[in-house]
Amino acid sequence: MFLRLAALAAIVLPLTSPVTPTQIRPDCAWTQWGQSAAHTGHSCAPGQRNLQLVEHMVVDPFAEQEAGESQSGSYIPVHLPAPLVDGEGNVFVLKKGGSYVSCDPPRSGRPAPCGRDVGNLRRETWSIQASRWRAGRLVPAWSFTSDWKPSAIVGRESLFQSAMSRTSVYVPGSGGTVFQLDKKDGRVIRRINPFGGAVDPAAFTPGALTLDADGTLLYNVVRRERTASGLDDVHGWLVRATPGGKLSTVDYRTLIPGAPRPTDLCYEEFTEDLPLPPPPKPDGSLAKPVRSPCLSQRAAFGVAPAVGPDGAVYTVTRAQNVAGGHNYGYLVALNADLTLRWATSLRGILNDGCGVLVPYGTGPFDCRAGAPRGVDPYTNLRPAAGVEDESTASPVVLPDGAVVYGTRNFYNVQRGHLMKFDSRGHYLTNYDYGWDITPAVYRHDGTYSLYVKDLHYDGGAQYITRLNADLKPEWSHAETETRTCERLPDGTVSCVDEGQHPDGFEWCISAPAVDRDGAVYGLSQDGNFYVIDSRGQRREKVFLSKTIASAYTPVSLDSRGRVYAQNNGQLYVLGGK
């Protein structure tokens, strides 16, 4: 249940609203990943000011155990879903239960299954907790536990993201199914099964659910299958379910003209055990990595389909090949009936490898002398914009009809590129940035701006950057906190500065929020929640629970400007004046 922060009661301000209920617009609801089907992360409400911690709820009781299994022993290796809120005071959040066995020692794999092993994760349960605002308090209403479990197809805990219409909440279920629940009481209205008959235990829903403006549901399903040669492949479909019950699917294997077939050969990558890249051969030609079967095209595991105002559906695919398939990706547009509109390859666009973003030198990730300018040192080929399964980055439909998608590359210090395409799929431009984010979009002055995290994994400051419509920086705001902090049981915050983070901490935002006035909302690994105004100046800084105890986290705003943020396995509601 939700808990009042008793230790903070003396400093918590009364929760007030900048608008009255009669002023609430229905499009202020946060209905899904990225706020709406376009994933713009934009609220029509102004965020409240002088934020204080108002309510909190434990959503992941295993957060500290999960952090113990991470490489650093502190990062939480999960992606948390966005809380759903409407204009009627309803709030829907993930709540995990069941059990979790830690490895002893951490990351040892013993006693099996333990830690991040899928067999251990399947001991947990995933529920939707419904609550309602009553007289300034968030009161539990009902709870529904799904039979959804992590899958060995993904090999880790993937995003469990629900979506909300005016009357229903849609929740991922097992076997690629989705539960449609009544918002009022959690009653199961129907179970959507794209394949009919019994629930297929081999099928799985790996990413977020999307609802378009008409209430039509769109989501991806995958199923592991063996090829004729005995290789493990993954078959994928995009599912469409109308409010009236009509179901249709499209097979990613046959969707994209010109995409590599499962039996075609795709280049893998050079490993870190070799100098990258190998030097040119005596005849001047470049060595190439080995090739292996591409396997099937299917949706990226963490992607949420996006829908534009004209009903066009946007998604991202990649080849299943685990060694190099992320370099064979496509941005895909479909008509509302799931027929193909266009598909644009993410290969052959970039030209910023050796000598541009990658220095020549003798380091393990440097380009070798003689390597051509612009090639990817991991392949000796022109760089491909990578589609990363560990990311929840999803397409965003922009006000001018263009689409952006955040890719990932290893040659630019494991950052990536925010790629922009016009409404016909033609490549326009990119911005080299810190990966795994669905950007927030702010309309203003007849144009728009985008907010991204701009991380530098090789050291230096970590930024939130605002880009203009051409993906040129307008300003950057640096993360400057150097202390490690923790909220104590009495509500006070204890901090130490051990000199381990002189350049600040990483931003851990997977999907930021932007309010009516252009202020952006997000979290840092330093444990603080930040609001940065439209000019790039910090407006709010509120410490939540614990430094570095962070998963990849989205932010939601409700119609009254209250904020929903997550840290250390807990959901916090922040409010003010």
C-alpha positions in Angstrom: 0.0 0.0 0.0 1.0 3.6 -0.2 2.8 5.0 2.8 2.7 8.5 4.2 6.3 9.7 4.7 5.8 10.1 8.5 9.3 11.1 9.2 9.0 14.0 6.8 5.6 15.1 7.9 6.9 18.2 9.5 8.4 19.5 6.2 5.8 18.2 3.7 3.6 20.9 2.4 -0.1 20.4 1.9 -0.8 19.0 -1.5 -2.5 21.7 -3.6 -3.4 21.8 -7.2 -2.8 24.6 -9.8 -6.0 23.7 -11.5 -9.5 22.8 -10.4 -11.1 19.5 -11.5 -13.3 21.3 -14.1 -10.2 22.7 -15.7 -8.6 19.2 -16.3 -8.2 18.4 -19.9 -8.6 14.7 -20.9 -5.4 14.8 -23.0 -3.4 15.5 -19.8 -3.6 11.8 -18.9 -0.4 9.8 -18.9 -1.8 6.7 -20.6 1.3 4.7 -21.6 5.1 4.7 -22.2 6.0 8.3 -23.3 2.6 9.7 -22.2 0.8 9.1 -25.5 0.9 6.9 -28.6 3.3 9.3 -30.2 5.6 8.9 -27.1 6.4 12.6 -26.9 6.5 12.6 -23.1 4.6 15.9 -23.0 2.0 17.0 -20.4 -0.5 19.8 -21.0 -0.3 20.7 -17.3 2.3 22.9 -15.6 4.3 21.0 -13.0 3.9 21.9 -9.4 6.6 23.9 -7.7 8.5 23.7 -4.4 8.3 19.9 -4.7 8.3 17.8 -1.5 7.9 14.1 -1.0 4.2 13.4 -0.5 3.6 9.7 -0.8 5.7 6.6 -1.6 5.1 3.0 -2.4 7.5 0.0 -2.6 7.1 -1.3 -6.1 10.2 -3.6 -6.2 10.9 -5.2 -2.8 14.0 -7.0 -4.3 15.8 -3.8 -5.5 18.7 -4.1 -3.1 19.2 -7.8 -3.9 19.0 -7.0 -7.6 21.6 -4.2 -7.2 23.9 -6.7 -5.5 24.0 -8.7 -8.7 25.1 -5.8 -10.8 28.7 -5.3 -11.8 29.1 -2.4 -9.5 27.0 -3.9 -6.7 24.7 -0.8 -6.7 23.0 -0.4 -10.1 19.6 -2.0 -10.4 19.6 -4.0 -13.7 15.9 -3.6 -14.6 13.7 -1.3 -16.6 10.8 0.1 -14.7 7.5 1.0 -16.4 5.9 4.5 -16.4 3.1 4.9 -13.8 -0.3 5.6 -15.5 -2.4 8.5 -14.3 -5.6 10.0 -15.6 -7.6 13.2 -15.0 -10.0 11.5 -12.6 -7.5 10.8 -9.9 -6.7 7.2 -10.8 -3.1 5.9 -10.6 -1.8 2.5 -11.9 1.7 1.3 -11.0 3.7 -1.9 -11.2 4.1 -3.8 -8.0 6.4 -6.9 -7.8 5.9 -9.8 -5.4 6.8 -13.4 -5.0 10.4 -14.3 -4.0 14.0 -13.6 -5.1 17.1 -15.7 -4.3 20.4 -13.8 -4.3 23.6 -15.5 -5.5 26.1 -16.3 -2.8 28.6 -14.9 -3.5 27.0 -12.3 -5.8 27.2 -13.1 -9.6 28.4 -16.6 -8.8 25.3 -18.3 -10.2 25.0 -20.3 -7.0 22.7 -21.7 -5.7 21.1 -22.0 -9.1 18.8 -20.5 -10.1 19.7 -17.2 -8.4 20.3 -13.6 -9.2 19.5 -12.5 -12.8 18.9 -16.1 -14.0 15.5 -16.2 -15.7 14.6 -19.3 -13.6 15.0 -17.1 -10.5 13.2 -14.1 -11.9 10.2 -16.4 -12.7 9.7 -16.8 -8.9 8.6 -13.2 -8.8 5.1 -11.9 -9.6 4.0 -8.8 -11.5 0.9 -6.9 -10.5 -0.9 -3.7 -11.3 -1.8 -1.7 -8.2 -4.7 0.7 -8.7 -5.0 3.7 -6.3 -7.1 6.8 -6.2 -6.6 10.3 -4.9 -8.9 11.0 -2.0 -8.7 14.3 -0.1 -5.0 14.7 -0.9 -4.1 11.1 -0.1 -3.5 8.2 -2.5 -5.7 5.3 -1.4 -5.4 1.7 -2.7 -8.4 0.6 -4.8 -7.7 -2.8 -6.3 -4.8 -5.0 -7.4 -4.4 -7.5 -10.3 -1.7 -10.1 -10.5 -0.8 -11.1 -14.1 0.6 -14.5 -15.1 3.3 -12.7 -17.2 6.9 -13.9 -16.4 10.3 -13.0 -17.8 11.3 -15.2 -20.7 14.5 -17.1 -21.7 14.0 -15.5 -25.1 15.1 -12.2 -23.7 17.3 -13.7 -21.0 16.6 -11.1 -18.4 13.8 -9.1 -16.8 12.2 -7.0 -19.6 9.9 -4.1 -19.5 6.4 -4.8 -18.0 4.5 -1.7 -19.3 0.8 -1.4 -19.3 -1.4 1.1 -21.1 -4.7 2.8 -20.2 -7.7 3.9 -22.2 -10.7 5.9 -20.9 -12.3 2.9 -19.3 -9.8 0.1 -19.3 -6.2 -0.9 -18.3 -4.3 -3.3 -20.6 -1.8 -5.5 -18.8 0.8 -7.9 -20.4 0.0 -11.6 -19.8 1.7 -14.9 -20.4 2.0 -16.5 -23.9 1.9 -13.2 -25.8 -1.6 -12.4 -24.4 -2.9 -9.1 -22.9 -5.5 -8.7 -20.1 -8.1 -6.0 -20.6 -9.2 -4.8 -17.1 -12.0 -2.6 -16.0 -10.5 0.6 -14.6 -13.1 0.8 -11.8 -12.6 -2.6 -10.2 -9.9 -4.5 -12.0 -12.4 -7.0 -13.4 -11.0 -9.0 -16.4 -13.1 -7.9 -19.4 -11.3 -10.2 -21.9 -7.9 -11.8 -22.5 -6.5 -10.9 -25.9 -4.8 -13.8 -27.5 -3.4 -13.1 -31.0 -3.0 -16.8 -31.9 -6.4 -18.1 -30.5 -6.9 -21.3 -28.6 -4.8 -22.2 -25.6 -2.2 -19.8 -24.4 1.1 -20.6 -26.1 3.8 -21.0 -23.3 6.6 -20.4 -25.9 5.3 -16.9 -26.9 6.2 -13.8 -25.0 5.4 -10.0 -24.9 8.8 -8.4 -24.5 8.1 -4.6 -24.6 5.5 -1.9 -23.9 1.9 -1.8 -24.9 0.6 1.1 -27.1 -2.9 2.4 -27.4 -3.8 4.7 -30.3 -6.4 7.6 -30.0 -9.2 5.2 -30.9 -8.3 2.7 -28.2 -6.7 0.2 -30.6 -4.0 -1.9 -28.9 -0.6 -2.5 -30.6 2.2 -4.6 -29.2 4.9 -7.1 -30.2 5.0 -10.8 -29.6 8.0 -13.2 -30.0 8.4 -16.9 -30.0 11.6 -19.0 -30.0 11.8 -21.5 -32.8 14.5 -23.9 -34.1 15.8 -23.5 -37.7 16.2 -26.4 -40.1 20.0 -26.3 -39.3 19.3 -26.5 -35.6 20.0 -22.9 -34.7 17.7 -21.1 -32.2 15.8 -18.3 -33.9 13.1 -15.9 -32.7 9.9 -15.4 -34.7 8.1 -12.0 -34.2 4.8 -10.4 -34.9 3.2 -7.0 -34.5 -0.3 -7.4 -33.0 -3.3 -5.1 -33.5 -6.5 -5.5 -31.4 -9.4 -3.1 -31.9 -11.8 -2.1 -29.1 -14.5 -4.1 -30.9 -12.4 -7.3 -30.6 -10.9 -7.6 -34.2 -7.4 -9.1 -34.1 -4.8 -8.9 -36.8 -1.0 -9.6 -36.9 1.9 -9.0 -39.3 4.9 -11.3 -39.5 8.2 -9.5 -39.2 9.9 -12.2 -41.2 8.0 -11.2 -44.4 7.3 -7.5 -43.7 10.5 -5.8 -44.9 11.5 -6.0 -48.6 15.3 -6.4 -48.9 15.9 -7.3 -45.3 18.3 -10.2 -44.8 16.6 -13.6 -44.8 17.1 -16.0 -41.9 19.6 -18.0 -43.9 21.5 -15.0 -45.3 24.9 -14.3 -43.7 25.4 -11.2 -41.5 28.8 -9.8 -40.4 29.5 -10.2 -36.7 32.0 -7.9 -34.9 35.6 -8.0 -33.9 36.1 -8.9 -30.3 37.9 -6.8 -27.6 40.6 -9.5 -27.6 42.0 -8.0 -30.9 43.3 -4.6 -31.6 40.3 -2.7 -33.2 40.2 -2.7 -36.1 42.8 -5.1 -37.5 45.2 -3.1 -39.8 44.8 -3.2 -43.6 46.1 -6.2 -45.4 49.3 -5.9 -47.6 47.1 -5.4 -50.6 45.4 -2.5 -48.9 42.1 -4.3 -48.3 40.4 -4.4 -44.9 39.9 -7.5 -42.9 36.2 -8.3 -42.2 34.6 -10.1 -39.3 33.3 -13.6 -39.7 29.7 -14.0 -40.9 27.0 -16.2 -39.6 23.2 -16.7 -40.4 21.3 -13.4 -39.8 18.2 -15.3 -38.6 14.8 -13.6 -38.5 13.9 -9.9 -38.5 11.8 -9.2 -35.4 11.1 -6.2 -33.2 13.7 -4.9 -30.8 12.7 -6.5 -27.4 12.2 -3.2 -25.5 10.5 -1.1 -28.2 7.0 0.3 -27.9 5.3 0.9 -31.2 4.4 4.6 -31.9 1.4 5.9 -33.7 1.2 9.2 -35.5 -1.9 11.5 -35.9 -2.7 9.9 -39.3 -2.7 6.4 -37.8 0.7 5.4 -39.1 2.4 2.9 -36.9 6.2 3.1 -36.3 8.4 0.3 -35.0 12.0 -0.8 -35.0 13.3 -4.2 -36.1 16.6 -6.0 -36.1 18.1 -9.4 -37.1 18.0 -12.0 -34.4 21.7 -13.0 -34.8 23.1 -12.4 -31.3 26.7 -11.6 -32.5 25.9 -8.9 -35.1 22.2 -8.7 -35.7 21.9 -5.3 -33.9 23.7 -3.8 -36.9 21.0 -5.0 -39.3 18.1 -2.9 -38.1 15.2 -1.0 -39.7 12.9 1.8 -38.8 9.5 0.7 -40.1 6.2 2.5 -40.9 3.0 0.7 -41.4 -0.5 1.8 -42.3 -3.3 1.5 -39.7 -4.2 -1.9 -41.3 -0.6 -3.1 -40.8 0.3 -3.0 -44.4 3.8 -1.7 -45.1 4.2 2.0 -45.7 8.0 2.1 -45.8 11.0 0.5 -44.2 14.4 2.3 -43.9 17.6 0.4 -43.2 19.8 1.8 -40.4 22.9 0.6 -42.2 25.0 2.8 -44.5 23.9 6.1 -43.0 26.6 7.1 -40.5 30.2 8.0 -41.5 31.7 9.0 -38.1 33.9 6.2 -37.0 37.7 6.2 -37.3 39.2 9.7 -37.3 35.9 11.4 -36.5 34.5 10.0 -33.2 37.2 7.3 -32.7 40.9 8.3 -32.4 43.8 6.5 -34.0 46.1 5.0 -31.4 47.1 1.8 -29.6 44.3 1.6 -27.1 42.0 -1.5 -27.1 39.2 0.6 -28.7 41.4 2.9 -30.8 41.5 2.7 -34.6 44.7 1.2 -36.1 46.9 3.3 -38.3 45.9 2.9 -41.9 42.3 2.3 -41.2 40.1 4.4 -43.5 38.4 7.4 -42.0 34.8 6.9 -40.9 34.7 3.1 -40.6 33.4 1.3 -37.5 36.4 -0.3 -35.8 34.3 -3.2 -34.7 33.5 -4.2 -38.2 35.8 -2.3 -40.6 32.6 -1.3 -42.4 30.7 1.9 -42.6 29.0 2.3 -39.3 25.5 0.9 -38.7 23.1 2.6 -36.3 22.6 -0.3 -33.8 19.3 -1.6 -32.5 20.0 -2.6 -28.9 17.7 -5.1 -27.2 18.7 -3.9 -23.7 17.2 -0.5 -24.5 13.7 0.7 -24.1 14.3 3.5 -26.7 11.2 3.8 -28.8 10.2 5.8 -31.9 8.8 9.3 -31.2 6.5 11.0 -33.7 7.3 14.7 -33.9 5.0 17.6 -34.6 6.2 18.0 -38.2 5.5 14.3 -38.9 9.2 13.3 -38.7 10.3 10.4 -36.5 13.3 10.1 -34.2 14.7 6.9 -32.7 17.7 6.4 -30.3 20.2 3.9 -31.5 23.4 2.5 -29.8 26.9 2.0 -31.0 30.0 0.8 -29.3 32.6 2.6 -31.4 31.6 6.0 -30.0 32.3 4.9 -26.4 29.1 2.9 -26.1 27.0 6.0 -26.7 24.7 6.1 -29.8 22.9 8.3 -32.2 19.5 9.9 -32.1 18.4 9.4 -35.7 15.8 11.6 -37.4 13.8 10.6 -40.5 11.0 12.4 -42.4 7.5 11.1 -42.7 8.5 9.2 -45.9 11.4 7.4 -44.2 14.2 9.6 -45.6 17.1 10.1 -43.3 17.6 13.7 -42.2 20.2 14.1 -39.4 21.5 12.6 -36.2 22.9 13.7 -32.8 25.7 11.7 -31.0 24.3 11.2 -27.5 24.0 9.0 -24.4 21.9 6.0 -25.3 18.6 4.3 -24.1 16.2 7.1 -24.0 12.8 8.0 -25.5 13.1 11.8 -25.9 10.5 14.2 -24.6 9.2 16.8 -27.0 8.2 20.4 -26.2 6.2 22.5 -28.7 6.9 26.2 -28.6 7.1 29.3 -30.8 6.0 27.5 -34.0 8.6 24.8 -33.6 9.7 22.2 -31.1 12.6 21.0 -29.0 13.7 17.6 -27.8 15.2 16.6 -24.4 17.8 13.8 -24.2 20.4 12.6 -21.8 23.9 13.2 -23.1 26.2 10.9 -21.2 30.0 10.5 -21.6 31.1 7.0 -20.5 34.8 7.8 -20.8 34.6 10.5 -18.1 33.6 14.1 -18.0 30.3 15.8 -17.2 26.9 14.1 -17.7 24.3 16.3 -19.3 20.7 16.8 -20.1 20.7 18.4 -23.5 17.9 20.3 -25.3 18.0 20.0 -29.1 16.2 22.0 -31.7 14.1 20.5 -34.5 17.3 20.0 -36.5 18.9 18.1 -33.6 21.3 20.9 -32.9 22.1 21.7 -29.2 20.2 24.6 -27.7 21.7 24.2 -24.2 23.1 21.5 -21.9 22.7 21.1 -18.1 25.4 19.3 -16.3 25.0 16.9 -13.4 27.3 18.3 -10.7 26.5 16.4 -7.5 29.5 14.5 -6.2 28.3 13.1 -2.9 26.9 9.7 -2.1 23.7 10.0 0.0 21.0 7.9 1.7 17.8 8.8 3.3 17.8 7.4 6.9 14.9 5.9 8.8 14.2 9.2 10.6 13.8 11.0 7.2 17.0 12.9 7.3 19.5 12.6 4.5 23.2 11.6 5.2 25.8 12.4 2.5 29.6 11.7 2.2 32.0 12.8 -0.6 34.6 10.1 -1.1 35.9 11.6 -4.2 34.7 8.7 -6.4 32.4 10.9 -8.6 34.3 14.1 -9.3 32.4 14.6 -12.6 28.9 13.9 -11.2 26.7 10.9 -11.8 24.9 9.6 -14.8 21.3 10.6 -15.6 19.2 7.4 -15.3 16.2 8.6 -17.3 14.7 6.2 -19.9 11.8 8.5 -20.7 11.7 12.0 -19.3 8.7 14.2 -18.9 8.2 17.8 -20.1 5.5 20.0 -18.8 3.3 22.7 -20.4 6.0 25.4 -19.9 8.9 23.4 -21.2 10.5 22.3 -17.9 12.0 18.8 -18.1 11.7 16.2 -15.3 14.1 13.4 -14.6 16.3 11.4 -12.2 20.0 11.0 -11.7 22.0 8.1 -10.2 22.9 10.5 -7.4 19.4 9.7 -6.0 17.9 13.2 -6.7 14.9 14.1 -8.7 15.5 17.2 -10.9 13.4 19.8 -12.7 15.3 21.9 -15.3 13.4 24.8 -16.7 13.1 25.7 -20.4 16.3 27.8 -20.3 18.4 25.0 -18.9 18.4 26.3 -15.2 17.8 23.9 -12.3 14.4 24.7 -10.7 14.0 21.8 -8.3 16.2 19.2 -6.7 14.6 16.6 -4.3 16.5 13.7 -2.8 14.5 10.4 -2.9 16.1 7.3 -1.3 19.6 6.3 -2.2 22.5 7.2 -4.5 23.1 4.8 -7.4 20.2 2.6 -6.3 18.7 3.4 -9.7 17.1 1.4 -12.5 16.4 2.9 -15.9 13.4 5.0 -14.9 10.7 7.0 -16.7 8.8 9.9 -15.2 5.1 10.7 -15.3 3.1 13.9 -14.6 -0.6 14.0 -13.8 -3.1 16.6 -14.8 -2.6 18.5 -11.5 1.2 18.7 -12.0 2.1 16.1 -9.5 5.2 14.0 -10.3 5.7 10.3 -10.2 9.3 9.1 -9.9 11.1 5.9 -8.9 14.3 5.2 -7.0 15.6 2.2 -5.0 12.6 0.1 -5.9 10.1 2.7 -4.6 7.7 5.0 -6.3 7.6 8.5 -5.0 4.9 11.1 -5.5 6.1 14.7 -5.4 3.8 17.7 -5.0 4.0 21.3 -3.9 2.2 24.5 -4.8 
